[in-house]
Amino acid sequence: MQTKGKLFEDLAQLMTNAMGVAQGARQEFETGLDSWLDRWLASRNLVTRDEFESVQMMARKAREDNELLAQRIKQLEQAQNGGQLHTVSAAMQSESDEHAGSK
């Protein structure tokens, strides 16, 4: 009986060691794959999600600022001209419309 117990203990130890080797190989494979993928992506001049979202936020903020400035210019022109003269903002709007029509 003791021989069977020793055999099972040895077999269990062998399986435990094999699992450790398999986990180590898996970790090395993942590390190598991650490294290769990072190098491949870097060589393609792609941006990360964080970089994309940062630029997207900056563009959104710039558009909002431009809209506020356009409103402010319109208000100032109306206050200065009494709203009767052809204003710079109206000229800018017509130019913008021309560009939109050509697309």
LINBEL-V808888 format. One line per field, one symbol per residue. ss: DSSP state (A for helix, B for strand, O for the rest). phi: phi as a letter, one per 40 degrees, with the letter a starting at -180 (. if undefined). A space follows every 10 residues. Layout:
ss: ???
phi: ???
This chain:
ss: OAAAAAAAAA AAAAAAAAAA AAAAAAAAAA AAAAAAAAAA AAAOOOOOAA AAAAAAAAAA AAAAAAAAAA AAAAAAAAAA AOOOOOOAAA AAAAAAAAAA AAO
phi: .ccccccccc cccccccccc cccccccccc cccdcccccc ccccfcbccc cccccccccc cccccccccc cccccccccc bggbcccccc cccccccccc ccc
